[in-house]
Amino acid sequence: MQRYLFDFDNIADTAAFYQCCRQQWALPAEFGDNLDALWDICTGYVPLPAEVHLINLCAREDGEQFDELVTLLQEAEVETEGALRVLIQ
């Protein structure tokens, strides 16, 4: 199982999160930095099974800026019947 780590001590905002996605998943150049593109990646591009670890997200005072991303990842977990697991730390 692949494990992908996103350390929110090093992710300042959603743009930085999408940049980490590009690096972690070696995304094609046409990947759009938006929720629709992230959904497509999580439900059809990332080899499954996989775990996405959102590290230090809970400790952030401004963590609400990532709420839509987290919700989408959790919905992708349901859509993939748990083949994509999201762990929030």
PyMOL Python script that loads the backbone (N, CA, C, O; Angstrom):
from pymol import cmd

cmd.read_pdbstr("""\
ATOM      1  N   MET A   1       0.843  -1.177   0.000  1.00  0.00           N
ATOM      2  CA  MET A   1       0.000   0.000   0.000  1.00  0.00           C
ATOM      3  C   MET A   1       0.889   1.240   0.000  1.00  0.00           C
ATOM      4  O   MET A   1       1.826   1.351   0.790  1.00  0.00           O
ATOM      5  N   GLN A   2       0.582   2.148  -0.882  1.00  0.00           N
ATOM      6  CA  GLN A   2       1.298   3.414  -0.938  1.00  0.00           C
ATOM      7  C   GLN A   2       0.832   4.338   0.179  1.00  0.00           C
ATOM      8  O   GLN A   2      -0.351   4.369   0.520  1.00  0.00           O
ATOM      9  N   ARG A   3       1.767   5.088   0.744  1.00  0.00           N
ATOM     10  CA  ARG A   3       1.449   6.083   1.770  1.00  0.00           C
ATOM     11  C   ARG A   3       1.950   7.434   1.288  1.00  0.00           C
ATOM     12  O   ARG A   3       3.101   7.588   0.880  1.00  0.00           O
ATOM     13  N   TYR A   4       1.060   8.396   1.347  1.00  0.00           N
ATOM     14  CA  TYR A   4       1.391   9.754   0.923  1.00  0.00           C
ATOM     15  C   TYR A   4       1.265  10.672   2.123  1.00  0.00           C
ATOM     16  O   TYR A   4       0.215  10.733   2.762  1.00  0.00           O
ATOM     17  N   LEU A   5       2.341  11.386   2.426  1.00  0.00           N
ATOM     18  CA  LEU A   5       2.386  12.238   3.611  1.00  0.00           C
ATOM     19  C   LEU A   5       2.318  13.704   3.205  1.00  0.00           C
ATOM     20  O   LEU A   5       3.092  14.176   2.371  1.00  0.00           O
ATOM     21  N   PHE A   6       1.374  14.410   3.815  1.00  0.00           N
ATOM     22  CA  PHE A   6       1.232  15.845   3.617  1.00  0.00           C
ATOM     23  C   PHE A   6       1.409  16.493   4.985  1.00  0.00           C
ATOM     24  O   PHE A   6       0.519  16.416   5.833  1.00  0.00           O
ATOM     25  N   ASP A   7       2.552  17.127   5.198  1.00  0.00           N
ATOM     26  CA  ASP A   7       2.869  17.726   6.491  1.00  0.00           C
ATOM     27  C   ASP A   7       2.473  19.199   6.466  1.00  0.00           C
ATOM     28  O   ASP A   7       3.102  20.013   5.791  1.00  0.00           O
ATOM     29  N   PHE A   8       1.430  19.525   7.207  1.00  0.00           N
ATOM     30  CA  PHE A   8       0.887  20.876   7.186  1.00  0.00           C
ATOM     31  C   PHE A   8       1.740  21.873   7.966  1.00  0.00           C
ATOM     32  O   PHE A   8       1.394  23.053   8.027  1.00  0.00           O
ATOM     33  N   ASP A   9       2.825  21.435   8.553  1.00  0.00           N
ATOM     34  CA  ASP A   9       3.819  22.379   9.058  1.00  0.00           C
ATOM     35  C   ASP A   9       4.541  23.036   7.881  1.00  0.00           C
ATOM     36  O   ASP A   9       5.103  24.124   8.010  1.00  0.00           O
ATOM     37  N   ASN A  10       4.514  22.360   6.734  1.00  0.00           N
ATOM     38  CA  ASN A  10       5.206  22.849   5.539  1.00  0.00           C
ATOM     39  C   ASN A  10       4.250  23.255   4.422  1.00  0.00           C
ATOM     40  O   ASN A  10       4.690  23.563   3.314  1.00  0.00           O
ATOM     41  N   ILE A  11       2.956  23.260   4.698  1.00  0.00           N
ATOM     42  CA  ILE A  11       1.947  23.624   3.699  1.00  0.00           C
ATOM     43  C   ILE A  11       1.229  24.871   4.209  1.00  0.00           C
ATOM     44  O   ILE A  11       0.447  24.807   5.157  1.00  0.00           O
ATOM     45  N   ALA A  12       1.504  25.994   3.574  1.00  0.00           N
ATOM     46  CA  ALA A  12       0.991  27.275   4.062  1.00  0.00           C
ATOM     47  C   ALA A  12      -0.458  27.531   3.676  1.00  0.00           C
ATOM     48  O   ALA A  12      -1.204  28.160   4.426  1.00  0.00           O
ATOM     49  N   ASP A  13      -0.859  27.038   2.495  1.00  0.00           N
ATOM     50  CA  ASP A  13      -2.194  27.343   1.992  1.00  0.00           C
ATOM     51  C   ASP A  13      -2.600  26.288   0.967  1.00  0.00           C
ATOM     52  O   ASP A  13      -1.871  25.324   0.737  1.00  0.00           O
ATOM     53  N   THR A  14      -3.770  26.478   0.351  1.00  0.00           N
ATOM     54  CA  THR A  14      -4.254  25.467  -0.591  1.00  0.00           C
ATOM     55  C   THR A  14      -3.352  25.371  -1.821  1.00  0.00           C
ATOM     56  O   THR A  14      -3.173  24.283  -2.368  1.00  0.00           O
ATOM     57  N   ALA A  15      -2.786  26.487  -2.260  1.00  0.00           N
ATOM     58  CA  ALA A  15      -1.874  26.439  -3.403  1.00  0.00           C
ATOM     59  C   ALA A  15      -0.672  25.547  -3.090  1.00  0.00           C
ATOM     60  O   ALA A  15      -0.234  24.773  -3.941  1.00  0.00           O
ATOM     61  N   ALA A  16      -0.152  25.654  -1.894  1.00  0.00           N
ATOM     62  CA  ALA A  16       0.975  24.809  -1.483  1.00  0.00           C
ATOM     63  C   ALA A  16       0.543  23.349  -1.377  1.00  0.00           C
ATOM     64  O   ALA A  16       1.326  22.449  -1.683  1.00  0.00           O
ATOM     65  N   PHE A  17      -0.699  23.105  -0.944  1.00  0.00           N
ATOM     66  CA  PHE A  17      -1.208  21.731  -0.893  1.00  0.00           C
ATOM     67  C   PHE A  17      -1.236  21.122  -2.292  1.00  0.00           C
ATOM     68  O   PHE A  17      -0.785  19.995  -2.494  1.00  0.00           O
ATOM     69  N   TYR A  18      -1.769  21.874  -3.257  1.00  0.00           N
ATOM     70  CA  TYR A  18      -1.812  21.359  -4.628  1.00  0.00           C
ATOM     71  C   TYR A  18      -0.404  21.117  -5.169  1.00  0.00           C
ATOM     72  O   TYR A  18      -0.189  20.159  -5.912  1.00  0.00           O
ATOM     73  N   GLN A  19       0.545  21.959  -4.812  1.00  0.00           N
ATOM     74  CA  GLN A  19       1.930  21.746  -5.231  1.00  0.00           C
ATOM     75  C   GLN A  19       2.466  20.440  -4.640  1.00  0.00           C
ATOM     76  O   GLN A  19       3.175  19.697  -5.318  1.00  0.00           O
ATOM     77  N   CYS A  20       2.133  20.165  -3.394  1.00  0.00           N
ATOM     78  CA  CYS A  20       2.534  18.892  -2.777  1.00  0.00           C
ATOM     79  C   CYS A  20       1.885  17.716  -3.496  1.00  0.00           C
ATOM     80  O   CYS A  20       2.515  16.675  -3.680  1.00  0.00           O
ATOM     81  N   CYS A  21       0.632  17.878  -3.901  1.00  0.00           N
ATOM     82  CA  CYS A  21      -0.040  16.823  -4.671  1.00  0.00           C
ATOM     83  C   CYS A  21       0.728  16.540  -5.952  1.00  0.00           C
ATOM     84  O   CYS A  21       0.951  15.384  -6.312  1.00  0.00           O
ATOM     85  N   ARG A  22       1.130  17.601  -6.633  1.00  0.00           N
ATOM     86  CA  ARG A  22       1.901  17.434  -7.873  1.00  0.00           C
ATOM     87  C   ARG A  22       3.168  16.615  -7.620  1.00  0.00           C
ATOM     88  O   ARG A  22       3.511  15.730  -8.404  1.00  0.00           O
ATOM     89  N   GLN A  23       3.849  16.914  -6.534  1.00  0.00           N
ATOM     90  CA  GLN A  23       5.096  16.223  -6.215  1.00  0.00           C
ATOM     91  C   GLN A  23       4.842  14.789  -5.769  1.00  0.00           C
ATOM     92  O   GLN A  23       5.499  13.866  -6.250  1.00  0.00           O
ATOM     93  N   GLN A  24       3.900  14.595  -4.856  1.00  0.00           N
ATOM     94  CA  GLN A  24       3.633  13.267  -4.298  1.00  0.00           C
ATOM     95  C   GLN A  24       3.170  12.287  -5.372  1.00  0.00           C
ATOM     96  O   GLN A  24       3.583  11.127  -5.395  1.00  0.00           O
ATOM     97  N   TRP A  25       2.303  12.775  -6.260  1.00  0.00           N
ATOM     98  CA  TRP A  25       1.659  11.880  -7.214  1.00  0.00           C
ATOM     99  C   TRP A  25       2.186  12.027  -8.633  1.00  0.00           C
ATOM    100  O   TRP A  25       1.626  11.441  -9.559  1.00  0.00           O
ATOM    101  N   ALA A  26       3.257  12.801  -8.823  1.00  0.00           N
ATOM    102  CA  ALA A  26       3.835  13.005 -10.158  1.00  0.00           C
ATOM    103  C   ALA A  26       2.732  13.298 -11.174  1.00  0.00           C
ATOM    104  O   ALA A  26       2.591  12.608 -12.183  1.00  0.00           O
ATOM    105  N   LEU A  27       1.966  14.328 -10.880  1.00  0.00           N
ATOM    106  CA  LEU A  27       0.793  14.649 -11.690  1.00  0.00           C
ATOM    107  C   LEU A  27       1.184  15.258 -13.029  1.00  0.00           C
ATOM    108  O   LEU A  27       2.219  15.913 -13.152  1.00  0.00           O
ATOM    109  N   PRO A  28       0.339  15.031 -14.027  1.00  0.00           N
ATOM    110  CA  PRO A  28       0.607  15.622 -15.338  1.00  0.00           C
ATOM    111  C   PRO A  28       0.477  17.145 -15.293  1.00  0.00           C
ATOM    112  O   PRO A  28      -0.167  17.698 -14.401  1.00  0.00           O
ATOM    113  N   ALA A  29       1.088  17.804 -16.253  1.00  0.00           N
ATOM    114  CA  ALA A  29       1.101  19.272 -16.296  1.00  0.00           C
ATOM    115  C   ALA A  29      -0.299  19.863 -16.360  1.00  0.00           C
ATOM    116  O   ALA A  29      -0.523  20.970 -15.870  1.00  0.00           O
ATOM    117  N   GLU A  30      -1.236  19.148 -16.951  1.00  0.00           N
ATOM    118  CA  GLU A  30      -2.590  19.685 -17.100  1.00  0.00           C
ATOM    119  C   GLU A  30      -3.439  19.576 -15.832  1.00  0.00           C
ATOM    120  O   GLU A  30      -4.601  19.982 -15.836  1.00  0.00           O
ATOM    121  N   PHE A  31      -2.881  19.039 -14.757  1.00  0.00           N
ATOM    122  CA  PHE A  31      -3.618  18.986 -13.496  1.00  0.00           C
ATOM    123  C   PHE A  31      -3.991  20.397 -13.084  1.00  0.00           C
ATOM    124  O   PHE A  31      -3.132  21.272 -12.977  1.00  0.00           O
ATOM    125  N   GLY A  32      -5.279  20.614 -12.855  1.00  0.00           N
ATOM    126  CA  GLY A  32      -5.751  21.922 -12.406  1.00  0.00           C
ATOM    127  C   GLY A  32      -5.748  21.982 -10.892  1.00  0.00           C
ATOM    128  O   GLY A  32      -6.089  21.005 -10.225  1.00  0.00           O
ATOM    129  N   ASP A  33      -5.374  23.093 -10.364  1.00  0.00           N
ATOM    130  CA  ASP A  33      -5.339  23.256  -8.910  1.00  0.00           C
ATOM    131  C   ASP A  33      -6.731  23.606  -8.412  1.00  0.00           C
ATOM    132  O   ASP A  33      -7.006  24.745  -8.033  1.00  0.00           O
ATOM    133  N   ASN A  34      -7.608  22.602  -8.421  1.00  0.00           N
ATOM    134  CA  ASN A  34      -8.979  22.823  -7.975  1.00  0.00           C
ATOM    135  C   ASN A  34      -9.564  21.514  -7.458  1.00  0.00           C
ATOM    136  O   ASN A  34      -8.978  20.446  -7.632  1.00  0.00           O
ATOM    137  N   LEU A  35     -10.720  21.613  -6.825  1.00  0.00           N
ATOM    138  CA  LEU A  35     -11.338  20.444  -6.197  1.00  0.00           C
ATOM    139  C   LEU A  35     -11.763  19.398  -7.218  1.00  0.00           C
ATOM    140  O   LEU A  35     -11.641  18.203  -6.951  1.00  0.00           O
ATOM    141  N   ASP A  36     -12.256  19.814  -8.377  1.00  0.00           N
ATOM    142  CA  ASP A  36     -12.661  18.841  -9.395  1.00  0.00           C
ATOM    143  C   ASP A  36     -11.478  18.001  -9.852  1.00  0.00           C
ATOM    144  O   ASP A  36     -11.588  16.783  -9.992  1.00  0.00           O
ATOM    145  N   ALA A  37     -10.360  18.649 -10.082  1.00  0.00           N
ATOM    146  CA  ALA A  37      -9.164  17.919 -10.502  1.00  0.00           C
ATOM    147  C   ALA A  37      -8.675  16.993  -9.393  1.00  0.00           C
ATOM    148  O   ALA A  37      -8.260  15.865  -9.659  1.00  0.00           O
ATOM    149  N   LEU A  38      -8.723  17.468  -8.156  1.00  0.00           N
ATOM    150  CA  LEU A  38      -8.303  16.636  -7.029  1.00  0.00           C
ATOM    151  C   LEU A  38      -9.186  15.404  -6.915  1.00  0.00           C
ATOM    152  O   LEU A  38      -8.691  14.310  -6.642  1.00  0.00           O
ATOM    153  N   TRP A  39     -10.488  15.567  -7.121  1.00  0.00           N
ATOM    154  CA  TRP A  39     -11.415  14.431  -7.093  1.00  0.00           C
ATOM    155  C   TRP A  39     -11.016  13.402  -8.147  1.00  0.00           C
ATOM    156  O   TRP A  39     -10.934  12.208  -7.857  1.00  0.00           O
ATOM    157  N   ASP A  40     -10.771  13.863  -9.358  1.00  0.00           N
ATOM    158  CA  ASP A  40     -10.386  12.952 -10.436  1.00  0.00           C
ATOM    159  C   ASP A  40      -9.103  12.204 -10.096  1.00  0.00           C
ATOM    160  O   ASP A  40      -8.985  11.010 -10.371  1.00  0.00           O
ATOM    161  N   ILE A  41      -8.154  12.897  -9.504  1.00  0.00           N
ATOM    162  CA  ILE A  41      -6.890  12.270  -9.129  1.00  0.00           C
ATOM    163  C   ILE A  41      -7.112  11.204  -8.057  1.00  0.00           C
ATOM    164  O   ILE A  41      -6.579  10.098  -8.150  1.00  0.00           O
ATOM    165  N   CYS A  42      -7.903  11.545  -7.042  1.00  0.00           N
ATOM    166  CA  CYS A  42      -8.103  10.638  -5.902  1.00  0.00           C
ATOM    167  C   CYS A  42      -8.955   9.426  -6.249  1.00  0.00           C
ATOM    168  O   CYS A  42      -8.813   8.370  -5.632  1.00  0.00           O
ATOM    169  N   THR A  43      -9.826   9.567  -7.218  1.00  0.00           N
ATOM    170  CA  THR A  43     -10.737   8.462  -7.532  1.00  0.00           C
ATOM    171  C   THR A  43     -10.376   7.721  -8.813  1.00  0.00           C
ATOM    172  O   THR A  43     -11.050   6.756  -9.175  1.00  0.00           O
ATOM    173  N   GLY A  44      -9.316   8.159  -9.509  1.00  0.00           N
ATOM    174  CA  GLY A  44      -9.013   7.467 -10.740  1.00  0.00           C
ATOM    175  C   GLY A  44      -7.561   7.464 -11.172  1.00  0.00           C
ATOM    176  O   GLY A  44      -7.209   6.752 -12.113  1.00  0.00           O
ATOM    177  N   TYR A  45      -6.714   8.227 -10.524  1.00  0.00           N
ATOM    178  CA  TYR A  45      -5.321   8.336 -10.953  1.00  0.00           C
ATOM    179  C   TYR A  45      -4.360   7.693  -9.957  1.00  0.00           C
ATOM    180  O   TYR A  45      -3.438   6.975 -10.342  1.00  0.00           O
ATOM    181  N   VAL A  46      -4.585   7.956  -8.691  1.00  0.00           N
ATOM    182  CA  VAL A  46      -3.709   7.428  -7.646  1.00  0.00           C
ATOM    183  C   VAL A  46      -3.892   5.912  -7.570  1.00  0.00           C
ATOM    184  O   VAL A  46      -5.020   5.437  -7.437  1.00  0.00           O
ATOM    185  N   PRO A  47      -2.801   5.146  -7.651  1.00  0.00           N
ATOM    186  CA  PRO A  47      -2.922   3.694  -7.517  1.00  0.00           C
ATOM    187  C   PRO A  47      -3.466   3.330  -6.131  1.00  0.00           C
ATOM    188  O   PRO A  47      -2.974   3.806  -5.108  1.00  0.00           O
ATOM    189  N   LEU A  48      -4.466   2.497  -6.126  1.00  0.00           N
ATOM    190  CA  LEU A  48      -5.094   2.065  -4.876  1.00  0.00           C
ATOM    191  C   LEU A  48      -4.741   0.615  -4.616  1.00  0.00           C
ATOM    192  O   LEU A  48      -4.538  -0.146  -5.563  1.00  0.00           O
ATOM    193  N   PRO A  49      -4.662   0.215  -3.364  1.00  0.00           N
ATOM    194  CA  PRO A  49      -4.979   0.961  -2.152  1.00  0.00           C
ATOM    195  C   PRO A  49      -3.872   1.953  -1.805  1.00  0.00           C
ATOM    196  O   PRO A  49      -2.708   1.777  -2.166  1.00  0.00           O
ATOM    197  N   ALA A  50      -4.277   2.994  -1.094  1.00  0.00           N
ATOM    198  CA  ALA A  50      -3.338   4.035  -0.690  1.00  0.00           C
ATOM    199  C   ALA A  50      -3.839   4.708   0.580  1.00  0.00           C
ATOM    200  O   ALA A  50      -5.034   4.707   0.879  1.00  0.00           O
ATOM    201  N   GLU A  51      -2.904   5.277   1.311  1.00  0.00           N
ATOM    202  CA  GLU A  51      -3.229   6.069   2.499  1.00  0.00           C
ATOM    203  C   GLU A  51      -2.715   7.481   2.291  1.00  0.00           C
ATOM    204  O   GLU A  51      -1.592   7.690   1.832  1.00  0.00           O
ATOM    205  N   VAL A  52      -3.554   8.445   2.637  1.00  0.00           N
ATOM    206  CA  VAL A  52      -3.172   9.852   2.619  1.00  0.00           C
ATOM    207  C   VAL A  52      -3.122  10.309   4.068  1.00  0.00           C
ATOM    208  O   VAL A  52      -4.139  10.317   4.762  1.00  0.00           O
ATOM    209  N   HIS A  53      -1.941  10.687   4.518  1.00  0.00           N
ATOM    210  CA  HIS A  53      -1.745  11.147   5.890  1.00  0.00           C
ATOM    211  C   HIS A  53      -1.662  12.668   5.890  1.00  0.00           C
ATOM    212  O   HIS A  53      -0.781  13.251   5.258  1.00  0.00           O
ATOM    213  N   LEU A  54      -2.579  13.301   6.595  1.00  0.00           N
ATOM    214  CA  LEU A  54      -2.585  14.753   6.739  1.00  0.00           C
ATOM    215  C   LEU A  54      -1.998  15.061   8.110  1.00  0.00           C
ATOM    216  O   LEU A  54      -2.707  15.081   9.116  1.00  0.00           O
ATOM    217  N   ILE A  55      -0.703  15.299   8.131  1.00  0.00           N
ATOM    218  CA  ILE A  55       0.051  15.434   9.375  1.00  0.00           C
ATOM    219  C   ILE A  55       0.059  16.895   9.832  1.00  0.00           C
ATOM    220  O   ILE A  55       0.215  17.815   9.028  1.00  0.00           O
ATOM    221  N   ASN A  56      -0.111  17.081  11.133  1.00  0.00           N
ATOM    222  CA  ASN A  56      -0.089  18.403  11.771  1.00  0.00           C
ATOM    223  C   ASN A  56      -1.229  19.312  11.330  1.00  0.00           C
ATOM    224  O   ASN A  56      -1.180  20.520  11.562  1.00  0.00           O
ATOM    225  N   LEU A  57      -2.236  18.758  10.708  1.00  0.00           N
ATOM    226  CA  LEU A  57      -3.379  19.579  10.297  1.00  0.00           C
ATOM    227  C   LEU A  57      -4.197  20.012  11.503  1.00  0.00           C
ATOM    228  O   LEU A  57      -4.647  21.156  11.571  1.00  0.00           O
ATOM    229  N   CYS A  58      -4.390  19.117  12.445  1.00  0.00           N
ATOM    230  CA  CYS A  58      -5.202  19.432  13.628  1.00  0.00           C
ATOM    231  C   CYS A  58      -4.580  20.534  14.475  1.00  0.00           C
ATOM    232  O   CYS A  58      -5.296  21.245  15.181  1.00  0.00           O
ATOM    233  N   ALA A  59      -3.281  20.683  14.419  1.00  0.00           N
ATOM    234  CA  ALA A  59      -2.589  21.673  15.250  1.00  0.00           C
ATOM    235  C   ALA A  59      -2.633  23.082  14.663  1.00  0.00           C
ATOM    236  O   ALA A  59      -2.233  24.041  15.324  1.00  0.00           O
ATOM    237  N   ARG A  60      -3.110  23.213  13.444  1.00  0.00           N
ATOM    238  CA  ARG A  60      -3.109  24.523  12.785  1.00  0.00           C
ATOM    239  C   ARG A  60      -4.252  25.390  13.274  1.00  0.00           C
ATOM    240  O   ARG A  60      -5.392  24.935  13.364  1.00  0.00           O
ATOM    241  N   GLU A  61      -3.947  26.625  13.586  1.00  0.00           N
ATOM    242  CA  GLU A  61      -4.992  27.568  13.988  1.00  0.00           C
ATOM    243  C   GLU A  61      -5.825  28.009  12.796  1.00  0.00           C
ATOM    244  O   GLU A  61      -6.985  28.388  12.955  1.00  0.00           O
ATOM    245  N   ASP A  62      -5.244  27.964  11.606  1.00  0.00           N
ATOM    246  CA  ASP A  62      -5.954  28.371  10.397  1.00  0.00           C
ATOM    247  C   ASP A  62      -6.367  27.166   9.554  1.00  0.00           C
ATOM    248  O   ASP A  62      -6.521  27.278   8.337  1.00  0.00           O
ATOM    249  N   GLY A  63      -6.544  26.030  10.193  1.00  0.00           N
ATOM    250  CA  GLY A  63      -6.859  24.793   9.495  1.00  0.00           C
ATOM    251  C   GLY A  63      -8.146  24.815   8.705  1.00  0.00           C
ATOM    252  O   GLY A  63      -8.321  24.012   7.788  1.00  0.00           O
ATOM    253  N   GLU A  64      -9.062  25.727   9.044  1.00  0.00           N
ATOM    254  CA  GLU A  64     -10.347  25.769   8.339  1.00  0.00           C
ATOM    255  C   GLU A  64     -10.173  26.116   6.862  1.00  0.00           C
ATOM    256  O   GLU A  64     -11.062  25.831   6.060  1.00  0.00           O
ATOM    257  N   GLN A  65      -9.056  26.721   6.490  1.00  0.00           N
ATOM    258  CA  GLN A  65      -8.841  27.013   5.070  1.00  0.00           C
ATOM    259  C   GLN A  65      -8.724  25.729   4.242  1.00  0.00           C
ATOM    260  O   GLN A  65      -8.850  25.763   3.018  1.00  0.00           O
ATOM    261  N   PHE A  66      -8.485  24.603   4.911  1.00  0.00           N
ATOM    262  CA  PHE A  66      -8.345  23.323   4.222  1.00  0.00           C
ATOM    263  C   PHE A  66      -9.607  22.459   4.329  1.00  0.00           C
ATOM    264  O   PHE A  66      -9.600  21.309   3.888  1.00  0.00           O
ATOM    265  N   ASP A  67     -10.677  22.987   4.900  1.00  0.00           N
ATOM    266  CA  ASP A  67     -11.886  22.195   5.140  1.00  0.00           C
ATOM    267  C   ASP A  67     -12.435  21.556   3.869  1.00  0.00           C
ATOM    268  O   ASP A  67     -12.793  20.378   3.884  1.00  0.00           O
ATOM    269  N   GLU A  68     -12.509  22.307   2.772  1.00  0.00           N
ATOM    270  CA  GLU A  68     -13.048  21.747   1.528  1.00  0.00           C
ATOM    271  C   GLU A  68     -12.168  20.621   1.001  1.00  0.00           C
ATOM    272  O   GLU A  68     -12.680  19.624   0.491  1.00  0.00           O
ATOM    273  N   LEU A  69     -10.867  20.769   1.116  1.00  0.00           N
ATOM    274  CA  LEU A  69      -9.947  19.716   0.676  1.00  0.00           C
ATOM    275  C   LEU A  69     -10.135  18.448   1.497  1.00  0.00           C
ATOM    276  O   LEU A  69     -10.190  17.346   0.953  1.00  0.00           O
ATOM    277  N   VAL A  70     -10.232  18.616   2.810  1.00  0.00           N
ATOM    278  CA  VAL A  70     -10.403  17.467   3.702  1.00  0.00           C
ATOM    279  C   VAL A  70     -11.729  16.778   3.417  1.00  0.00           C
ATOM    280  O   VAL A  70     -11.789  15.550   3.349  1.00  0.00           O
ATOM    281  N   THR A  71     -12.786  17.553   3.250  1.00  0.00           N
ATOM    282  CA  THR A  71     -14.096  16.974   2.947  1.00  0.00           C
ATOM    283  C   THR A  71     -14.038  16.181   1.655  1.00  0.00           C
ATOM    284  O   THR A  71     -14.569  15.073   1.584  1.00  0.00           O
ATOM    285  N   LEU A  72     -13.403  16.731   0.638  1.00  0.00           N
ATOM    286  CA  LEU A  72     -13.287  16.022  -0.632  1.00  0.00           C
ATOM    287  C   LEU A  72     -12.514  14.719  -0.461  1.00  0.00           C
ATOM    288  O   LEU A  72     -12.925  13.684  -0.987  1.00  0.00           O
ATOM    289  N   LEU A  73     -11.406  14.756   0.262  1.00  0.00           N
ATOM    290  CA  LEU A  73     -10.628  13.537   0.481  1.00  0.00           C
ATOM    291  C   LEU A  73     -11.445  12.487   1.227  1.00  0.00           C
ATOM    292  O   LEU A  73     -11.364  11.300   0.912  1.00  0.00           O
ATOM    293  N   GLN A  74     -12.225  12.911   2.203  1.00  0.00           N
ATOM    294  CA  GLN A  74     -13.072  11.974   2.941  1.00  0.00           C
ATOM    295  C   GLN A  74     -14.167  11.401   2.042  1.00  0.00           C
ATOM    296  O   GLN A  74     -14.506  10.224   2.157  1.00  0.00           O
ATOM    297  N   GLU A  75     -14.717  12.216   1.157  1.00  0.00           N
ATOM    298  CA  GLU A  75     -15.716  11.719   0.211  1.00  0.00           C
ATOM    299  C   GLU A  75     -15.087  10.748  -0.781  1.00  0.00           C
ATOM    300  O   GLU A  75     -15.728   9.780  -1.191  1.00  0.00           O
ATOM    301  N   ALA A  76     -13.845  10.995  -1.169  1.00  0.00           N
ATOM    302  CA  ALA A  76     -13.132  10.077  -2.053  1.00  0.00           C
ATOM    303  C   ALA A  76     -12.887   8.744  -1.357  1.00  0.00           C
ATOM    304  O   ALA A  76     -12.904   7.693  -1.997  1.00  0.00           O
ATOM    305  N   GLU A  77     -12.662   8.786  -0.056  1.00  0.00           N
ATOM    306  CA  GLU A  77     -12.499   7.549   0.714  1.00  0.00           C
ATOM    307  C   GLU A  77     -13.774   6.714   0.639  1.00  0.00           C
ATOM    308  O   GLU A  77     -13.714   5.496   0.468  1.00  0.00           O
ATOM    309  N   VAL A  78     -14.911   7.363   0.765  1.00  0.00           N
ATOM    310  CA  VAL A  78     -16.199   6.665   0.661  1.00  0.00           C
ATOM    311  C   VAL A  78     -16.398   6.147  -0.761  1.00  0.00           C
ATOM    312  O   VAL A  78     -16.786   4.996  -0.957  1.00  0.00           O
ATOM    313  N   GLU A  79     -16.135   6.991  -1.741  1.00  0.00           N
ATOM    314  CA  GLU A  79     -16.325   6.624  -3.151  1.00  0.00           C
ATOM    315  C   GLU A  79     -15.479   5.410  -3.530  1.00  0.00           C
ATOM    316  O   GLU A  79     -15.924   4.565  -4.306  1.00  0.00           O
ATOM    317  N   THR A  80     -14.276   5.318  -2.995  1.00  0.00           N
ATOM    318  CA  THR A  80     -13.379   4.202  -3.318  1.00  0.00           C
ATOM    319  C   THR A  80     -13.569   3.023  -2.364  1.00  0.00           C
ATOM    320  O   THR A  80     -12.789   2.071  -2.368  1.00  0.00           O
ATOM    321  N   GLU A  81     -14.611   3.106  -1.555  1.00  0.00           N
ATOM    322  CA  GLU A  81     -14.933   2.048  -0.586  1.00  0.00           C
ATOM    323  C   GLU A  81     -13.749   1.745   0.326  1.00  0.00           C
ATOM    324  O   GLU A  81     -13.482   0.590   0.657  1.00  0.00           O
ATOM    325  N   GLY A  82     -13.050   2.792   0.721  1.00  0.00           N
ATOM    326  CA  GLY A  82     -11.949   2.651   1.666  1.00  0.00           C
ATOM    327  C   GLY A  82     -10.614   2.293   1.051  1.00  0.00           C
ATOM    328  O   GLY A  82      -9.623   2.153   1.768  1.00  0.00           O
ATOM    329  N   ALA A  83     -10.566   2.143  -0.264  1.00  0.00           N
ATOM    330  CA  ALA A  83      -9.285   1.839  -0.904  1.00  0.00           C
ATOM    331  C   ALA A  83      -8.327   3.023  -0.792  1.00  0.00           C
ATOM    332  O   ALA A  83      -7.109   2.848  -0.756  1.00  0.00           O
ATOM    333  N   LEU A  84      -8.888   4.226  -0.737  1.00  0.00           N
ATOM    334  CA  LEU A  84      -8.116   5.426  -0.421  1.00  0.00           C
ATOM    335  C   LEU A  84      -8.474   5.798   1.004  1.00  0.00           C
ATOM    336  O   LEU A  84      -9.599   6.216   1.278  1.00  0.00           O
ATOM    337  N   ARG A  85      -7.527   5.648   1.907  1.00  0.00           N
ATOM    338  CA  ARG A  85      -7.772   5.973   3.316  1.00  0.00           C
ATOM    339  C   ARG A  85      -7.181   7.333   3.625  1.00  0.00           C
ATOM    340  O   ARG A  85      -6.081   7.666   3.186  1.00  0.00           O
ATOM    341  N   VAL A  86      -7.932   8.112   4.388  1.00  0.00           N
ATOM    342  CA  VAL A  86      -7.484   9.443   4.789  1.00  0.00           C
ATOM    343  C   VAL A  86      -7.311   9.442   6.294  1.00  0.00           C
ATOM    344  O   VAL A  86      -8.254   9.161   7.034  1.00  0.00           O
ATOM    345  N   LEU A  87      -6.114   9.757   6.746  1.00  0.00           N
ATOM    346  CA  LEU A  87      -5.816   9.797   8.175  1.00  0.00           C
ATOM    347  C   LEU A  87      -5.396  11.209   8.538  1.00  0.00           C
ATOM    348  O   LEU A  87      -4.438  11.746   7.980  1.00  0.00           O
ATOM    349  N   ILE A  88      -6.114  11.805   9.473  1.00  0.00           N
ATOM    350  CA  ILE A  88      -5.861  13.185   9.879  1.00  0.00           C
ATOM    351  C   ILE A  88      -5.206  13.179  11.249  1.00  0.00           C
ATOM    352  O   ILE A  88      -5.718  12.583  12.196  1.00  0.00           O
ATOM    353  N   GLN A  89      -4.074  13.847  11.338  1.00  0.00           N
ATOM    354  CA  GLN A  89      -3.313  13.887  12.588  1.00  0.00           C
ATOM    355  C   GLN A  89      -3.053  15.316  12.992  1.00  0.00           C
ATOM    356  O   GLN A  89      -2.424  15.561  14.022  1.00  0.00           O
TER     357      GLN A  89
END
""", "prot")
cmd.dss("prot")
cmd.show_as("cartoon", "prot")
cmd.util.cbc("prot")
cmd.orient("prot")
